[in-house]
Every structure is written in C-alpha cells, then in structure tokens.
Amino acid sequence: MIQIKQGDITRENVAVIVNAANTQLKGGGGVDGAIHKAAGPSVMEECRSIGRCPTGKAVITNAGDLFSEMIIHTVGPVWKGGRNNECELLKDAYENSFLLALDYDLTSIAFPSISTGAYGFPKETAARIALRTGLKYYSVFERIVYVCFSKEDYDLYLKVYNELTS
Ligand code: AR6
C-alpha cells in the first residue's frame, strides 16, 4: 500500500523512517534536525561510529525514542542544475533505502521529500522519482508512506501519483 500524508515524519508509526541526511552523517536542519531531536543522542552516537554515507547510498541505525524500530539515513544529491546525475542519484537514494529496509525485514517505511529542502531539488521532478520508485517496490512492502511537510507538497504528490497511475 502507498500512502501520501501531510505531517511530521518523526510521528509516523512505521517500522523504519528514512532521514534526508548529509554525507558526514553529522546532523543538520530540516528533517534531519527534527529526527535527531525527537530520537535522542543514541542515533547520533551510531551515526558517528558509521562515519559517512556517500550520496545515493543509505545506512541504518537504531531509532532511539521514536516509534519506529530503525532509521535509514540516506543522502540525496544537491541540485546543481540537473546535469550532474542528480536524478539518478535521487533514484538511488530511494532505491537503496528500500533495499536496506528489506534486508532488515522492515516492511513499513516512511519517506520525507528527500533533497527538496536545503538541497534545492525541483519538487515535481523529485516527487516523480520518489513515487515511481515506490510503485516499483509497493508489492513487497506492507506500507510505504510519503510524508509531505507542507500542504503544497501534499497536493503535488497526489497530482504526480495520479499521473503515474492513471
Ligand atoms: N517531517 C517531514 N518532512 C520534513 C520535516 C519533518 N519533520 N522537516 C522538514 N521536512 P531538508 P534535504 C521536509 O532540507 O533537502 C539537512 O541539514 C522539508 O519541508 O530536510 O535533503 C541535512 O543535514 C523538505 O520538503 O533535506 C542535510 O545537510 C524535505 O523535508 C541537508 O539538510 C527535505 O528537506 C539535506 O537537504
């Protein structure tokens, strides 16, 4: 099942939530800051011991005080105009998150809109990549949740989802 919601991903009751991290896994603002704040220090401790994560790849940690069992930290690309493999790297970030969740038998997963905040990725193209990857994996997950922070993002996801499935 694919769900599109508006809200705060830290409150999602799924087996694993995905964080839009940076390559140094050092925390930051946006959804990364919110996740670390809600989860508590055990997550940053584990991030430090992992060290780093290349763009497009994903790593997994405990989820501290969150409802979820684990957190997958993936790194989306910084948008630099679109000719630097940004679309492929964003697809990889989603895809590697799905694959890592399956490795750990985590069958419900929630995503934020990776790369569309501080990293400046155009929202509609990003939503299309996010949802297309979800449509590829939805049959092997109980639940895939796209958590949109704003009403505009929520409306955009619904529009793109309808285009992709009609
Ligand atoms: N729940 C769901 N979505 C959220 C939340 C939340 N609590 N908070 C923000 N968003 P961003 P990026 C949305 O900037 O572009 C960080 O500093 C937000 O509205 O968090 O991948 C990292 O450390 C936007 O739609 O991630 C990296 O350095 C989306 O999450 C860098 O920013 C992603 O925005 C990563 O940039």
Backbone and ligand atoms as CSV (ligand in chain L), in Angstrom:
chain,resi,resn,atom,element,x,y,z
A,1,MET,N,N,0.843,-1.190,0.000
A,1,MET,CA,C,0.000,0.000,0.000
A,1,MET,C,C,0.888,1.253,0.000
A,2,ILE,N,N,0.492,2.224,-0.821
A,2,ILE,CA,C,1.201,3.501,-0.812
A,2,ILE,C,C,0.285,4.555,-0.197
A,3,GLN,N,N,0.820,5.301,0.772
A,3,GLN,CA,C,0.045,6.382,1.390
A,3,GLN,C,C,0.777,7.698,1.207
A,4,ILE,N,N,0.016,8.741,0.972
A,4,ILE,CA,C,0.579,10.086,0.901
A,4,ILE,C,C,-0.091,10.892,2.004
A,5,LYS,N,N,0.721,11.505,2.863
A,5,LYS,CA,C,0.175,12.216,4.025
A,5,LYS,C,C,0.833,13.569,4.156
A,6,GLN,N,N,0.179,14.455,4.880
A,6,GLN,CA,C,0.857,15.675,5.280
A,6,GLN,C,C,1.153,15.555,6.768
A,7,GLY,N,N,2.372,15.915,7.190
A,7,GLY,CA,C,2.665,15.849,8.619
A,7,GLY,C,C,4.143,15.853,8.923
A,8,ASP,N,N,4.431,15.389,10.140
A,8,ASP,CA,C,5.800,15.361,10.665
A,8,ASP,C,C,6.239,13.900,10.696
A,9,ILE,N,N,7.285,13.580,9.970
A,9,ILE,CA,C,7.694,12.174,9.833
A,9,ILE,C,C,8.104,11.553,11.171
A,10,THR,N,N,8.549,12.369,12.110
A,10,THR,CA,C,9.001,11.800,13.394
A,10,THR,C,C,7.841,11.163,14.157
A,11,ARG,N,N,6.617,11.455,13.762
A,11,ARG,CA,C,5.450,10.908,14.458
A,11,ARG,C,C,4.853,9.695,13.747
A,12,GLU,N,N,5.486,9.265,12.686
A,12,GLU,CA,C,4.957,8.131,11.904
A,12,GLU,C,C,5.154,6.804,12.632
A,13,ASN,N,N,4.121,6.022,12.641
A,13,ASN,CA,C,4.194,4.713,13.282
A,13,ASN,C,C,4.453,3.632,12.213
A,14,VAL,N,N,5.706,3.556,11.799
A,14,VAL,CA,C,6.129,2.573,10.788
A,14,VAL,C,C,7.379,1.873,11.314
A,15,ALA,N,N,7.764,0.780,10.706
A,15,ALA,CA,C,8.937,0.038,11.174
A,15,ALA,C,C,10.220,0.849,10.989
A,16,VAL,N,N,10.283,1.606,9.907
A,16,VAL,CA,C,11.518,2.374,9.668
A,16,VAL,C,C,11.179,3.721,9.020
A,17,ILE,N,N,11.793,4.774,9.522
A,17,ILE,CA,C,11.650,6.058,8.842
A,17,ILE,C,C,12.984,6.395,8.169
A,18,VAL,N,N,12.875,7.118,7.081
A,18,VAL,CA,C,14.069,7.485,6.304
A,18,VAL,C,C,14.397,8.945,6.592
A,19,ASN,N,N,15.675,9.184,6.816
A,19,ASN,CA,C,16.176,10.532,7.077
A,19,ASN,C,C,16.905,11.061,5.841
A,20,ALA,N,N,16.694,12.354,5.545
A,20,ALA,CA,C,17.451,13.018,4.464
A,20,ALA,C,C,18.708,13.617,5.089
A,21,ALA,N,N,19.773,12.825,5.103
A,21,ALA,CA,C,20.996,13.177,5.831
A,21,ALA,C,C,22.019,13.843,4.908
A,22,ASN,N,N,23.195,14.121,5.444
A,22,ASN,CA,C,24.328,14.595,4.632
A,22,ASN,C,C,25.432,13.549,4.674
A,23,THR,N,N,26.408,13.675,3.793
A,23,THR,CA,C,27.416,12.605,3.644
A,23,THR,C,C,28.223,12.377,4.921
A,24,GLN,N,N,28.328,13.415,5.752
A,24,GLN,CA,C,29.100,13.225,7.009
A,24,GLN,C,C,28.249,12.663,8.145
A,25,LEU,N,N,26.950,12.488,7.888
A,25,LEU,CA,C,26.008,11.991,8.914
A,25,LEU,C,C,26.101,12.811,10.196
A,26,LYS,N,N,26.320,14.095,10.025
A,26,LYS,CA,C,26.610,14.911,11.216
A,26,LYS,C,C,25.371,15.675,11.721
A,27,GLY,N,N,24.221,15.385,11.165
A,27,GLY,CA,C,23.013,16.107,11.558
A,27,GLY,C,C,22.959,17.451,10.861
A,28,GLY,N,N,21.899,18.194,11.119
A,28,GLY,CA,C,21.745,19.483,10.459
A,28,GLY,C,C,20.365,20.030,10.732
A,29,GLY,N,N,19.824,20.766,9.762
A,29,GLY,CA,C,18.487,21.343,9.938
A,29,GLY,C,C,17.438,20.448,9.315
A,30,GLY,N,N,16.313,21.030,8.926
A,30,GLY,CA,C,15.263,20.310,8.207
A,30,GLY,C,C,14.830,19.035,8.895
A,31,VAL,N,N,14.533,18.043,8.081
A,31,VAL,CA,C,14.012,16.793,8.621
A,31,VAL,C,C,15.095,16.056,9.429
A,32,ASP,N,N,16.346,16.208,9.042
A,32,ASP,CA,C,17.474,15.600,9.761
A,32,ASP,C,C,17.504,16.110,11.213
A,33,GLY,N,N,17.420,17.434,11.359
A,33,GLY,CA,C,17.414,18.034,12.700
A,33,GLY,C,C,16.228,17.544,13.517
A,34,ALA,N,N,15.052,17.490,12.873
A,34,ALA,CA,C,13.837,17.068,13.586
A,34,ALA,C,C,13.952,15.614,14.045
A,35,ILE,N,N,14.496,14.767,13.188
A,35,ILE,CA,C,14.621,13.336,13.536
A,35,ILE,C,C,15.595,13.151,14.700
A,36,HIS,N,N,16.759,13.796,14.626
A,36,HIS,CA,C,17.732,13.636,15.724
A,36,HIS,C,C,17.183,14.190,17.037
A,37,LYS,N,N,16.474,15.305,16.936
A,37,LYS,CA,C,15.909,15.916,18.147
A,37,LYS,C,C,14.882,14.976,18.792
A,38,ALA,N,N,14.022,14.393,17.960
A,38,ALA,CA,C,12.980,13.520,18.503
A,38,ALA,C,C,13.536,12.173,18.959
A,39,ALA,N,N,14.586,11.705,18.302
A,39,ALA,CA,C,15.100,10.354,18.595
A,39,ALA,C,C,16.048,10.328,19.787
A,40,GLY,N,N,16.763,11.431,20.016
A,40,GLY,CA,C,17.715,11.462,21.130
A,40,GLY,C,C,19.116,11.041,20.707
A,41,PRO,N,N,20.080,11.106,21.646
A,41,PRO,CA,C,21.509,11.016,21.327
A,41,PRO,C,C,22.009,9.659,20.818
A,42,SER,N,N,21.276,8.579,21.057
A,42,SER,CA,C,21.790,7.257,20.656
A,42,SER,C,C,21.935,7.165,19.133
A,43,VAL,N,N,21.113,7.928,18.418
A,43,VAL,CA,C,21.168,7.862,16.950
A,43,VAL,C,C,22.433,8.552,16.444
A,44,MET,N,N,22.738,9.726,17.007
A,44,MET,CA,C,23.962,10.435,16.599
A,44,MET,C,C,25.208,9.627,16.964
A,45,GLU,N,N,25.158,8.971,18.113
A,45,GLU,CA,C,26.288,8.105,18.506
A,45,GLU,C,C,26.551,7.048,17.440
A,46,GLU,N,N,25.477,6.412,16.976
A,46,GLU,CA,C,25.650,5.364,15.969
A,46,GLU,C,C,26.086,5.963,14.633
A,47,CYS,N,N,25.561,7.140,14.292
A,47,CYS,CA,C,25.984,7.816,13.057
A,47,CYS,C,C,27.486,8.093,13.109
A,48,ARG,N,N,27.957,8.546,14.267
A,48,ARG,CA,C,29.392,8.835,14.420
A,48,ARG,C,C,30.220,7.587,14.215
A,49,SER,N,N,29.749,6.476,14.728
A,49,SER,CA,C,30.542,5.249,14.580
A,49,SER,C,C,30.507,4.730,13.140
A,50,ILE,N,N,29.452,5.026,12.409
A,50,ILE,CA,C,29.407,4.632,10.986
A,50,ILE,C,C,30.334,5.539,10.177
A,51,GLY,N,N,30.309,6.826,10.496
A,51,GLY,CA,C,31.266,7.758,9.866
A,51,GLY,C,C,30.682,8.589,8.751
A,52,ARG,N,N,30.465,7.963,7.572
A,52,ARG,CA,C,29.897,8.729,6.469
A,52,ARG,C,C,29.066,7.858,5.546
A,53,CYS,N,N,28.352,8.524,4.660
A,53,CYS,CA,C,27.492,7.814,3.699
A,53,CYS,C,C,27.562,8.580,2.382
A,54,PRO,N,N,28.009,7.939,1.305
A,54,PRO,CA,C,28.087,8.641,0.019
A,54,PRO,C,C,26.696,9.021,-0.514
A,55,THR,N,N,26.643,10.020,-1.350
A,55,THR,CA,C,25.381,10.439,-1.982
A,55,THR,C,C,24.765,9.265,-2.751
A,56,GLY,N,N,23.465,9.065,-2.548
A,56,GLY,CA,C,22.759,7.972,-3.229
A,56,GLY,C,C,22.762,6.663,-2.462
A,57,LYS,N,N,23.573,6.574,-1.422
A,57,LYS,CA,C,23.627,5.341,-0.622
A,57,LYS,C,C,22.821,5.515,0.667
A,58,ALA,N,N,22.742,4.459,1.476
A,58,ALA,CA,C,21.949,4.510,2.696
A,58,ALA,C,C,22.599,3.676,3.792
A,59,VAL,N,N,22.447,4.121,5.031
A,59,VAL,CA,C,22.925,3.355,6.189
A,59,VAL,C,C,21.781,3.269,7.194
A,60,ILE,N,N,21.899,2.361,8.160
A,60,ILE,CA,C,20.793,2.145,9.105
A,60,ILE,C,C,21.296,2.257,10.540
A,61,THR,N,N,20.466,2.851,11.406
A,61,THR,CA,C,20.795,2.951,12.835
A,61,THR,C,C,19.556,2.611,13.664
A,62,ASN,N,N,19.786,2.585,14.967
A,62,ASN,CA,C,18.665,2.490,15.913
A,62,ASN,C,C,17.793,3.738,15.774
A,63,ALA,N,N,16.617,3.699,16.396
A,63,ALA,CA,C,15.697,4.836,16.265
A,63,ALA,C,C,15.472,5.551,17.593
A,64,GLY,N,N,16.300,5.268,18.586
A,64,GLY,CA,C,16.201,5.983,19.857
A,64,GLY,C,C,14.781,5.988,20.402
A,65,ASP,N,N,14.287,7.188,20.683
A,65,ASP,CA,C,12.967,7.338,21.315
A,65,ASP,C,C,11.802,7.365,20.327
A,66,LEU,N,N,12.073,7.174,19.053
A,66,LEU,CA,C,10.974,7.216,18.069
A,66,LEU,C,C,10.114,5.948,18.145
A,67,PHE,N,N,8.928,6.008,17.550
A,67,PHE,CA,C,8.065,4.812,17.479
A,67,PHE,C,C,8.702,3.741,16.607
A,68,SER,N,N,9.400,4.166,15.575
A,68,SER,CA,C,9.917,3.197,14.604
A,68,SER,C,C,11.049,2.364,15.216
A,69,GLU,N,N,11.314,1.220,14.577
A,69,GLU,CA,C,12.359,0.331,15.081
A,69,GLU,C,C,13.740,0.805,14.675
A,70,MET,N,N,13.841,1.361,13.481
A,70,MET,CA,C,15.139,1.768,12.946
A,70,MET,C,C,14.986,3.067,12.156
A,71,ILE,N,N,16.137,3.695,11.882
A,71,ILE,CA,C,16.164,4.851,10.981
A,71,ILE,C,C,17.134,4.531,9.848
A,72,ILE,N,N,16.698,4.741,8.628
A,72,ILE,CA,C,17.617,4.661,7.492
A,72,ILE,C,C,18.014,6.089,7.149
A,73,HIS,N,N,19.315,6.320,7.062
A,73,HIS,CA,C,19.826,7.641,6.702
A,73,HIS,C,C,20.325,7.537,5.264
A,74,THR,N,N,19.691,8.307,4.403
A,74,THR,CA,C,20.159,8.311,3.019
A,74,THR,C,C,20.553,9.733,2.651
A,75,VAL,N,N,21.399,9.851,1.640
A,75,VAL,CA,C,21.889,11.169,1.246
A,75,VAL,C,C,21.451,11.435,-0.182
A,76,GLY,N,N,20.572,12.419,-0.331
A,76,GLY,CA,C,20.147,12.830,-1.658
A,76,GLY,C,C,21.176,13.793,-2.244
A,77,PRO,N,N,21.094,14.017,-3.561
A,77,PRO,CA,C,22.045,14.938,-4.195
A,77,PRO,C,C,21.666,16.400,-3.947
A,78,VAL,N,N,22.682,17.257,-3.978
A,78,VAL,CA,C,22.459,18.697,-4.021
A,78,VAL,C,C,22.136,19.029,-5.476
A,79,TRP,N,N,21.062,19.789,-5.703
A,79,TRP,CA,C,20.685,20.161,-7.078
A,79,TRP,C,C,21.668,21.188,-7.610
A,80,LYS,N,N,22.318,20.851,-8.743
A,80,LYS,CA,C,23.280,21.786,-9.348
A,80,LYS,C,C,22.911,22.060,-10.795
A,81,GLY,N,N,21.611,22.085,-11.093
A,81,GLY,CA,C,21.162,22.409,-12.448
A,81,GLY,C,C,20.645,21.222,-13.231
A,82,GLY,N,N,20.922,20.007,-12.785
A,82,GLY,CA,C,20.337,18.829,-13.404
A,82,GLY,C,C,21.248,18.044,-14.328
A,83,ARG,N,N,22.459,18.537,-14.543
A,83,ARG,CA,C,23.371,17.809,-15.443
A,83,ARG,C,C,24.494,17.113,-14.687
A,84,ASN,N,N,24.272,16.917,-13.421
A,84,ASN,CA,C,25.298,16.273,-12.604
A,84,ASN,C,C,24.777,14.978,-11.994
A,85,ASN,N,N,23.960,14.285,-12.796
A,85,ASN,CA,C,23.448,12.983,-12.372
A,85,ASN,C,C,22.492,13.061,-11.183
A,86,GLU,N,N,21.895,14.241,-10.978
A,86,GLU,CA,C,21.055,14.423,-9.798
A,86,GLU,C,C,19.857,13.452,-9.782
A,87,CYS,N,N,19.199,13.267,-10.939
A,87,CYS,CA,C,18.006,12.407,-10.962
A,87,CYS,C,C,18.360,10.963,-10.623
A,88,GLU,N,N,19.445,10.487,-11.202
A,88,GLU,CA,C,19.894,9.116,-10.950
A,88,GLU,C,C,20.270,8.940,-9.464
A,89,LEU,N,N,20.947,9.932,-8.927
A,89,LEU,CA,C,21.370,9.841,-7.523
A,89,LEU,C,C,20.165,9.887,-6.573
A,90,LEU,N,N,19.145,10.661,-6.931
A,90,LEU,CA,C,17.949,10.689,-6.072
A,90,LEU,C,C,17.226,9.342,-6.141
A,91,LYS,N,N,17.144,8.793,-7.349
A,91,LYS,CA,C,16.533,7.466,-7.500
A,91,LYS,C,C,17.315,6.437,-6.661
A,92,ASP,N,N,18.630,6.510,-6.722
A,92,ASP,CA,C,19.469,5.586,-5.937
A,92,ASP,C,C,19.190,5.729,-4.439
A,93,ALA,N,N,19.008,6.968,-3.970
A,93,ALA,CA,C,18.761,7.193,-2.537
A,93,ALA,C,C,17.475,6.466,-2.113
A,94,TYR,N,N,16.414,6.596,-2.921
A,94,TYR,CA,C,15.165,5.880,-2.602
A,94,TYR,C,C,15.355,4.380,-2.719
A,95,GLU,N,N,15.957,3.966,-3.809
A,95,GLU,CA,C,16.108,2.541,-4.088
A,95,GLU,C,C,16.962,1.860,-3.001
A,96,ASN,N,N,18.074,2.463,-2.649
A,96,ASN,CA,C,18.944,1.855,-1.632
A,96,ASN,C,C,18.271,1.844,-0.260
A,97,SER,N,N,17.397,2.808,-0.005
A,97,SER,CA,C,16.635,2.802,1.255
A,97,SER,C,C,15.658,1.629,1.269
A,98,PHE,N,N,14.951,1.428,0.158
A,98,PHE,CA,C,14.033,0.281,0.078
A,98,PHE,C,C,14.799,-1.034,0.264
A,99,LEU,N,N,15.932,-1.164,-0.397
A,99,LEU,CA,C,16.680,-2.427,-0.341
A,99,LEU,C,C,17.215,-2.697,1.067
A,100,LEU,N,N,17.685,-1.637,1.724
A,100,LEU,CA,C,18.201,-1.800,3.093
A,100,LEU,C,C,17.058,-2.189,4.041
A,101,ALA,N,N,15.901,-1.576,3.885
A,101,ALA,CA,C,14.737,-1.932,4.717
A,101,ALA,C,C,14.396,-3.412,4.522
A,102,LEU,N,N,14.418,-3.878,3.284
A,102,LEU,CA,C,14.095,-5.291,3.023
A,102,LEU,C,C,15.134,-6.214,3.642
A,103,ASP,N,N,16.405,-5.820,3.603
A,103,ASP,CA,C,17.475,-6.607,4.245
A,103,ASP,C,C,17.182,-6.827,5.723
A,104,TYR,N,N,16.558,-5.849,6.345
A,104,TYR,CA,C,16.272,-5.918,7.780
A,104,TYR,C,C,14.825,-6.345,8.069
A,105,ASP,N,N,14.135,-6.820,7.042
A,105,ASP,CA,C,12.735,-7.254,7.207
A,105,ASP,C,C,11.825,-6.171,7.767
A,106,LEU,N,N,12.090,-4.949,7.393
A,106,LEU,CA,C,11.257,-3.823,7.839
A,106,LEU,C,C,10.287,-3.525,6.700
A,107,THR,N,N,9.019,-3.849,6.902
A,107,THR,CA,C,8.100,-3.824,5.761
A,107,THR,C,C,7.125,-2.639,5.761
A,108,SER,N,N,7.306,-1.732,6.713
A,108,SER,CA,C,6.580,-0.452,6.584
A,108,SER,C,C,7.611,0.664,6.726
A,109,ILE,N,N,7.528,1.614,5.818
A,109,ILE,CA,C,8.611,2.602,5.677
A,109,ILE,C,C,8.013,3.975,5.352
A,110,ALA,N,N,8.589,5.011,5.957
A,110,ALA,CA,C,8.106,6.381,5.680
A,110,ALA,C,C,9.262,7.241,5.156
A,111,PHE,N,N,8.974,8.006,4.116
A,111,PHE,CA,C,9.980,8.880,3.492
A,111,PHE,C,C,9.581,10.345,3.601
A,112,PRO,N,N,10.559,11.217,3.811
A,112,PRO,CA,C,10.322,12.641,3.592
A,112,PRO,C,C,10.618,12.921,2.112
A,113,SER,N,N,10.459,14.159,1.707
A,113,SER,CA,C,10.745,14.503,0.319
A,113,SER,C,C,12.238,14.856,0.193
A,114,ILE,N,N,13.030,13.806,-0.005
A,114,ILE,CA,C,14.497,13.914,0.026
A,114,ILE,C,C,15.010,14.930,-0.991
A,115,SER,N,N,15.966,15.737,-0.570
A,115,SER,CA,C,16.678,16.725,-1.414
A,115,SER,C,C,15.885,17.983,-1.776
A,116,THR,N,N,14.606,18.064,-1.380
A,116,THR,CA,C,13.804,19.200,-1.863
A,116,THR,C,C,13.795,20.404,-0.916
A,117,GLY,N,N,14.553,20.313,0.183
A,117,GLY,CA,C,14.658,21.451,1.094
A,117,GLY,C,C,15.990,22.162,0.858
A,118,ALA,N,N,16.902,22.006,1.786
A,118,ALA,CA,C,18.218,22.663,1.708
A,118,ALA,C,C,18.953,22.311,0.405
A,119,TYR,N,N,18.723,21.130,-0.133
A,119,TYR,CA,C,19.470,20.691,-1.323
A,119,TYR,C,C,18.857,21.155,-2.650
A,120,GLY,N,N,17.689,21.808,-2.592
A,120,GLY,CA,C,17.168,22.559,-3.745
A,120,GLY,C,C,16.682,21.779,-4.955
A,121,PHE,N,N,16.396,20.496,-4.811
A,121,PHE,CA,C,15.936,19.688,-5.951
A,121,PHE,C,C,14.525,20.147,-6.340
A,122,PRO,N,N,14.239,20.328,-7.645
A,122,PRO,CA,C,12.890,20.734,-8.046
A,122,PRO,C,C,11.845,19.724,-7.547
A,123,LYS,N,N,10.803,20.270,-6.931
A,123,LYS,CA,C,9.880,19.412,-6.179
A,123,LYS,C,C,9.115,18.413,-7.036
A,124,GLU,N,N,8.671,18.856,-8.212
A,124,GLU,CA,C,7.845,17.951,-9.009
A,124,GLU,C,C,8.667,16.784,-9.558
A,125,THR,N,N,9.856,17.099,-10.030
A,125,THR,CA,C,10.739,16.028,-10.538
A,125,THR,C,C,11.079,15.072,-9.396
A,126,ALA,N,N,11.340,15.623,-8.218
A,126,ALA,CA,C,11.683,14.783,-7.061
A,126,ALA,C,C,10.503,13.897,-6.671
A,127,ALA,N,N,9.286,14.460,-6.696
A,127,ALA,CA,C,8.104,13.668,-6.330
A,127,ALA,C,C,7.917,12.516,-7.322
A,128,ARG,N,N,8.164,12.800,-8.597
A,128,ARG,CA,C,8.003,11.757,-9.614
A,128,ARG,C,C,8.988,10.614,-9.372
A,129,ILE,N,N,10.227,10.964,-9.051
A,129,ILE,CA,C,11.251,9.942,-8.788
A,129,ILE,C,C,10.878,9.145,-7.528
A,130,ALA,N,N,10.450,9.858,-6.486
A,130,ALA,CA,C,10.086,9.199,-5.220
A,130,ALA,C,C,8.946,8.199,-5.447
A,131,LEU,N,N,7.903,8.644,-6.139
A,131,LEU,CA,C,6.707,7.806,-6.302
A,131,LEU,C,C,6.934,6.678,-7.294
A,132,ARG,N,N,7.714,6.960,-8.330
A,132,ARG,CA,C,7.991,5.898,-9.303
A,132,ARG,C,C,8.770,4.763,-8.641
A,133,THR,N,N,9.704,5.118,-7.792
A,133,THR,CA,C,10.477,4.078,-7.087
A,133,THR,C,C,9.555,3.316,-6.124
A,134,GLY,N,N,8.655,4.040,-5.469
A,134,GLY,CA,C,7.696,3.388,-4.568
A,134,GLY,C,C,6.790,2.421,-5.303
A,135,LEU,N,N,6.357,2.815,-6.506
A,135,LEU,CA,C,5.477,1.932,-7.288
A,135,LEU,C,C,6.201,0.656,-7.700
A,136,LYS,N,N,7.522,0.746,-7.795
A,136,LYS,CA,C,8.312,-0.441,-8.132
A,136,LYS,C,C,8.357,-1.426,-6.953
A,137,TYR,N,N,8.339,-0.886,-5.724
A,137,TYR,CA,C,8.529,-1.740,-4.539
A,137,TYR,C,C,7.250,-1.998,-3.746
A,138,TYR,N,N,6.120,-1.396,-4.149
A,138,TYR,CA,C,4.989,-1.408,-3.220
A,138,TYR,C,C,4.472,-2.811,-2.925
A,139,SER,N,N,4.643,-3.734,-3.862
A,139,SER,CA,C,4.096,-5.072,-3.613
A,139,SER,C,C,4.891,-5.844,-2.560
A,140,VAL,N,N,6.137,-5.464,-2.293
A,140,VAL,CA,C,6.921,-6.180,-1.278
A,140,VAL,C,C,6.922,-5.470,0.079
A,141,PHE,N,N,6.230,-4.353,0.183
A,141,PHE,CA,C,6.090,-3.658,1.469
A,141,PHE,C,C,4.624,-3.683,1.892
A,142,GLU,N,N,4.411,-3.788,3.206
A,142,GLU,CA,C,3.057,-3.660,3.722
A,142,GLU,C,C,2.554,-2.236,3.497
A,143,ARG,N,N,3.446,-1.290,3.756
A,143,ARG,CA,C,3.040,0.118,3.706
A,143,ARG,C,C,4.240,0.993,3.347
A,144,ILE,N,N,4.054,1.854,2.361
A,144,ILE,CA,C,5.060,2.866,2.014
A,144,ILE,C,C,4.370,4.214,2.206
A,145,VAL,N,N,4.917,5.043,3.095
A,145,VAL,CA,C,4.273,6.321,3.411
A,145,VAL,C,C,5.167,7.469,2.939
A,146,TYR,N,N,4.599,8.380,2.173
A,146,TYR,CA,C,5.297,9.601,1.796
A,146,TYR,C,C,4.756,10.712,2.674
A,147,VAL,N,N,5.620,11.245,3.525
A,147,VAL,CA,C,5.186,12.272,4.471
A,147,VAL,C,C,5.594,13.641,3.933
A,148,CYS,N,N,4.578,14.400,3.547
A,148,CYS,CA,C,4.816,15.741,2.995
A,148,CYS,C,C,4.677,16.747,4.129
A,149,PHE,N,N,5.624,17.665,4.198
A,149,PHE,CA,C,5.632,18.615,5.312
A,149,PHE,C,C,4.616,19.731,5.095
A,150,SER,N,N,4.434,20.144,3.855
A,150,SER,CA,C,3.518,21.259,3.585
A,150,SER,C,C,2.311,20.769,2.781
A,151,LYS,N,N,1.257,21.579,2.802
A,151,LYS,CA,C,0.065,21.276,2.017
A,151,LYS,C,C,0.408,21.289,0.525
A,152,GLU,N,N,1.282,22.208,0.118
A,152,GLU,CA,C,1.678,22.299,-1.298
A,152,GLU,C,C,2.364,20.998,-1.737
A,153,ASP,N,N,3.245,20.515,-0.902
A,153,ASP,CA,C,3.934,19.255,-1.239
A,153,ASP,C,C,2.928,18.096,-1.299
A,154,TYR,N,N,2.004,18.093,-0.364
A,154,TYR,CA,C,0.979,17.043,-0.324
A,154,TYR,C,C,0.153,17.052,-1.629
A,155,ASP,N,N,-0.304,18.239,-2.031
A,155,ASP,CA,C,-1.094,18.358,-3.274
A,155,ASP,C,C,-0.269,17.915,-4.487
A,156,LEU,N,N,0.993,18.299,-4.487
A,156,LEU,CA,C,1.878,17.930,-5.593
A,156,LEU,C,C,2.061,16.401,-5.673
A,157,TYR,N,N,2.290,15.771,-4.525
A,157,TYR,CA,C,2.443,14.313,-4.514
A,157,TYR,C,C,1.174,13.633,-5.042
A,158,LEU,N,N,0.009,14.111,-4.612
A,158,LEU,CA,C,-1.240,13.494,-5.092
A,158,LEU,C,C,-1.366,13.639,-6.602
A,159,LYS,N,N,-1.037,14.827,-7.099
A,159,LYS,CA,C,-1.134,15.079,-8.541
A,159,LYS,C,C,-0.198,14.129,-9.306
A,160,VAL,N,N,1.042,14.055,-8.868
A,160,VAL,CA,C,2.026,13.207,-9.557
A,160,VAL,C,C,1.630,11.731,-9.451
A,161,TYR,N,N,1.136,11.337,-8.272
A,161,TYR,CA,C,0.710,9.950,-8.090
A,161,TYR,C,C,-0.415,9.608,-9.067
A,162,ASN,N,N,-1.373,10.512,-9.195
A,162,ASN,CA,C,-2.486,10.279,-10.129
A,162,ASN,C,C,-1.991,10.193,-11.563
A,163,GLU,N,N,-1.035,11.026,-11.922
A,163,GLU,CA,C,-0.465,10.965,-13.280
A,163,GLU,C,C,0.231,9.613,-13.519
A,164,LEU,N,N,0.974,9.171,-12.536
A,164,LEU,CA,C,1.754,7.938,-12.712
A,164,LEU,C,C,0.865,6.693,-12.741
A,165,THR,N,N,-0.302,6.772,-12.107
A,165,THR,CA,C,-1.132,5.567,-12.002
A,165,THR,C,C,-2.348,5.585,-12.911
A,166,SER,N,N,-2.553,6.682,-13.653
A,166,SER,CA,C,-3.759,6.735,-14.498
A,166,SER,C,C,-3.468,6.162,-15.881
L,1,AR6,N1,N,8.785,15.773,8.620
L,1,AR6,C1,C,8.668,15.603,7.283
L,1,AR6,N2,N,9.273,16.381,6.383
L,1,AR6,C2,C,10.018,17.395,6.849
L,1,AR6,C3,C,10.198,17.654,8.229
L,1,AR6,C4,C,9.541,16.785,9.139
L,1,AR6,N3,N,9.642,16.906,10.464
L,1,AR6,N4,N,11.018,18.740,8.371
L,1,AR6,C5,C,11.323,19.154,7.124
L,1,AR6,N5,N,10.729,18.364,6.208
L,1,AR6,P1,P,15.622,19.013,4.088
L,1,AR6,P2,P,17.433,17.979,2.001
L,1,AR6,C6,C,10.778,18.410,4.732
L,1,AR6,O1,O,16.192,20.379,3.950
L,1,AR6,O2,O,16.916,18.956,1.006
L,1,AR6,C7,C,19.875,18.954,6.421
L,1,AR6,O3,O,20.508,19.992,7.095
L,1,AR6,C8,C,11.133,19.712,4.066
L,1,AR6,O4,O,9.998,20.564,4.009
L,1,AR6,O5,O,15.361,18.484,5.450
L,1,AR6,O6,O,17.602,16.545,1.574
L,1,AR6,C9,C,20.738,17.705,6.313
L,1,AR6,O7,O,21.608,17.574,7.404
L,1,AR6,C10,C,11.547,19.232,2.683
L,1,AR6,O8,O,10.393,19.028,1.869
L,1,AR6,O9,O,16.552,17.899,3.344
L,1,AR6,C11,C,21.478,17.926,5.025
L,1,AR6,O10,O,22.650,18.697,5.238
L,1,AR6,C12,C,12.167,17.852,2.961
L,1,AR6,O11,O,11.810,17.539,4.311
L,1,AR6,C13,C,20.506,18.684,4.184
L,1,AR6,O12,O,19.639,19.376,5.080
L,1,AR6,C14,C,13.660,17.786,2.806
L,1,AR6,O13,O,14.264,18.985,3.252
L,1,AR6,C15,C,19.659,17.769,3.329
L,1,AR6,O14,O,18.824,18.538,2.499
